[in-house]
Amino acid sequence: MKEFIAKSIGDLLYAKLIRKEYIGRIYSVLPTEIKIESENMLYTICKPKVGNGPFVILVPSTVEDMTQWGVVVNAQIIADKNRIILNDSIRISLNNTQIWSNKWIEISNPKNMFKLLPQIKNLVLKEGNLKGLGFFLKGEEFLKMKNDQIINYYQRIILEQTFTLLKKIKIGLNYSSELFWAGVLEMVGLGSGLNPSGDDFLIGFLLTFRYFESVSLIKLPEIDIKIFSEEVKKSTNFASAMFVIQAAKGSPFELASDLIQNLFCNKRISTILSTLRLITRENITRTDFLVGVITAGEIFQEMASF
């Protein structure tokens, strides 16, 4: 049996493992990460370049390609506060492992918090994969132009639905908690694939507003998170649902936290580097996440009274 020592473990995952032993199954296997499903929970074992998160275990960067570990989808895992055993062939020790937790930082000058938005918006439009919701950043008027060679019929429908739902969400922010969360739920599962564009957009959008809330700039409409979670699970796949639910709770993964804080704390170089680290032309998911972050910032800029 191969054995590794974990570099870090997310605080929310550790809080669960110190209470009891979990038996679960391998959900997916990729070269840099393995996702595990256990008792309605999804957590990730990954290399450092993927980044920390509340339900993440980081292993050393020297670890080989995880598809070579000899573990397969649906293989059994056993996990507790001391170790994780995958398919009786891999053991990851959690003894004396650093516990990672996100710490939102204060925005020292709220009047300048939107200064970098236009620059990052242009960067995403230039460098991002716009096949999901990327063209949302060009505005609703863009859809009225003759641009069928740029946007296909299906993409146009998704963009039109997003503009409609965002109007509902914006009204809900000011007047109705039911309308706000109803708009959010209607966007869950919007798009196709394992990571629907609507879900990725919502992860960026909700995490950004939870950040503003954490530094006392806004109070989001209240929601019964248990009911919300069950509704989310009905509308999208299990893995994507778990990320949307965590975003609604305000629990970010490290790369998201870095980008959001750097952007609104007006750290120009760090923001550009964080954006470029997230974005690739092949990766629609991360572009849609960034569109959600930028859109949340623009909506809040319209609302802000400072």
SVG drawing of the C-alpha trace seen along z (x, -y; Angstrom):
<svg xmlns="http://www.w3.org/2000/svg" viewBox="-41 -58 49 61">
<polyline fill="none" stroke="black" stroke-width="0.4" points="0.0,0.0 1.3,-3.4 1.3,-6.1 1.4,-9.9 1.3,-12.6 -1.3,-15.3 0.0,-18.9 -3.3,-20.4 -7.0,-19.7 -10.0,-22.0 -11.5,-23.1 -15.1,-22.0 -14.0,-18.6 -11.8,-18.2 -14.7,-19.2 -16.7,-16.3 -13.8,-13.7 -13.1,-14.3 -16.7,-13.3 -16.8,-9.9 -15.5,-7.6 -16.9,-8.0 -17.3,-5.3 -17.7,-6.6 -16.9,-6.0 -14.7,-7.6 -16.7,-10.0 -14.1,-10.9 -10.4,-10.5 -8.3,-13.1 -4.5,-13.5 -4.4,-16.2 -7.5,-15.4 -9.8,-12.8 -13.3,-13.6 -15.0,-11.5 -18.7,-11.2 -19.5,-10.2 -22.9,-10.6 -24.2,-13.5 -20.8,-15.2 -18.2,-15.8 -14.6,-16.4 -11.4,-16.5 -7.9,-15.1 -5.7,-17.2 -2.3,-18.6 -1.3,-22.1 -1.9,-23.8 -5.6,-23.1 -5.6,-25.0 -7.1,-24.6 -10.8,-24.6 -13.1,-23.9 -13.5,-20.3 -10.1,-19.7 -7.1,-17.6 -3.8,-18.7 -1.1,-16.1 2.5,-16.9 3.2,-18.3 5.6,-15.4 2.8,-12.8 2.4,-11.0 -0.5,-11.4 -3.5,-10.3 -4.9,-8.3 -1.9,-6.0 -2.9,-5.3 -4.8,-2.2 -8.1,-3.5 -11.3,-3.7 -14.7,-5.4 -17.0,-3.8 -14.1,-2.2 -14.6,-2.3 -12.8,-4.8 -12.6,-5.0 -11.8,-8.3 -11.4,-9.6 -9.4,-12.2 -6.2,-10.2 -6.2,-8.8 -8.0,-8.2 -7.7,-4.8 -8.6,-4.5 -9.5,-1.0 -7.0,0.6 -4.1,-0.6 -3.5,-4.2 -3.2,-5.6 -3.1,-9.3 -2.1,-10.3 -3.8,-13.3 -1.7,-13.2 -0.4,-16.7 -1.7,-18.1 -2.2,-21.8 -5.9,-22.9 -6.8,-25.4 -9.6,-27.9 -10.6,-31.0 -10.2,-34.4 -11.9,-37.2 -10.0,-40.4 -11.5,-43.9 -11.8,-46.4 -9.9,-49.4 -11.3,-51.9 -14.8,-50.9 -14.9,-53.9 -12.1,-52.4 -13.2,-48.8 -14.6,-48.9 -11.6,-50.5 -10.2,-47.3 -13.5,-45.9 -13.3,-47.4 -9.7,-46.1 -10.5,-42.6 -13.7,-42.5 -11.6,-43.3 -9.0,-40.7 -11.7,-38.0 -13.3,-39.1 -9.8,-38.9 -8.4,-35.8 -11.4,-33.8 -13.3,-31.0 -16.6,-32.8 -18.6,-29.8 -20.6,-29.7 -21.7,-33.0 -18.6,-35.0 -20.5,-37.2 -22.8,-38.3 -20.1,-40.8 -20.7,-42.6 -24.2,-43.5 -27.8,-42.8 -27.5,-45.1 -24.8,-42.8 -27.5,-40.1 -29.6,-42.4 -26.8,-42.7 -26.4,-40.4 -23.7,-38.1 -24.8,-34.6 -21.2,-33.7 -20.0,-34.5 -22.9,-33.2 -24.8,-30.0 -28.6,-29.6 -28.2,-27.6 -25.7,-30.0 -28.0,-32.9 -30.9,-31.3 -28.8,-30.7 -27.6,-34.3 -31.1,-35.6 -32.3,-33.5 -29.4,-34.8 -30.2,-38.4 -33.9,-37.8 -33.0,-36.0 -30.5,-38.6 -33.2,-41.2 -35.3,-39.2 -32.3,-38.7 -31.5,-42.4 -35.0,-43.3 -34.9,-40.6 -31.7,-42.1 -33.6,-45.3 -37.2,-44.2 -37.8,-40.4 -35.7,-37.5 -38.1,-35.1 -37.6,-36.7 -33.8,-36.8 -33.4,-33.1 -36.1,-32.1 -34.0,-33.7 -30.9,-32.0 -32.6,-28.6 -33.9,-29.1 -30.3,-29.6 -29.1,-26.4 -28.4,-23.8 -28.7,-26.4 -26.5,-25.2 -25.1,-21.8 -22.3,-19.5 -20.9,-18.4 -20.4,-22.0 -23.4,-24.0 -22.6,-27.6 -25.4,-28.8 -23.8,-26.9 -20.3,-28.3 -21.7,-31.8 -23.7,-31.4 -20.6,-30.2 -18.7,-33.4 -21.8,-35.6 -22.8,-34.2 -19.3,-34.0 -18.7,-37.7 -21.9,-38.8 -21.1,-36.7 -17.7,-38.4 -19.4,-41.9 -21.7,-40.6 -18.7,-39.3 -17.1,-42.8 -20.5,-44.4 -21.2,-46.1 -24.5,-44.4 -26.9,-42.0 -28.1,-39.3 -31.7,-38.1 -32.1,-35.2 -32.6,-31.6 -33.3,-28.3 -30.1,-26.6 -31.5,-23.0 -34.5,-23.7 -32.3,-25.6 -29.8,-22.7 -32.5,-20.1 -33.8,-22.3 -30.3,-22.8 -29.7,-19.0 -32.9,-18.5 -31.7,-20.9 -28.1,-19.9 -25.6,-17.1 -24.3,-16.2 -20.8,-17.7 -22.0,-21.0 -24.7,-21.2 -22.2,-20.8 -20.2,-23.8 -23.3,-26.0 -24.4,-25.1 -21.0,-26.0 -21.0,-29.3 -24.5,-30.1 -23.0,-29.5 -20.0,-31.7 -17.4,-29.0 -14.9,-29.6 -12.1,-27.6 -8.7,-29.3 -8.4,-30.4 -11.8,-32.0 -11.1,-33.7 -7.8,-35.1 -9.3,-36.5 -12.3,-38.1 -10.3,-39.7 -7.5,-41.0 -10.1,-42.5 -12.1,-44.4 -9.2,-45.3 -7.8,-47.0 -4.6,-44.9 -3.9,-45.3 -1.0,-42.9 -2.3,-40.2 -5.7,-40.5 -4.3,-40.1 -2.2,-37.1 -5.2,-35.5 -7.4,-36.0 -4.8,-34.6 -4.3,-31.6 -8.0,-30.8 -8.5,-31.4 -7.6,-29.4 -9.1,-29.4 -10.0,-25.7 -11.8,-26.2 -15.3,-27.5 -16.0,-26.7 -13.5,-29.2 -14.6,-32.0 -18.2,-31.6 -17.1,-31.8 -15.3,-35.1 -18.3,-36.4 -20.3,-35.8 -17.7,-37.6 -17.6,-40.6 -21.4,-40.8 -21.8,-40.8 -19.3,-43.6 -21.2,-45.7 -24.6,-45.1 -23.2,-46.1 -21.6,-49.2 -25.0,-50.3 -26.4,-49.8 -23.6,-51.3 -24.2,-54.7 -20.6,-55.5"/>
</svg>
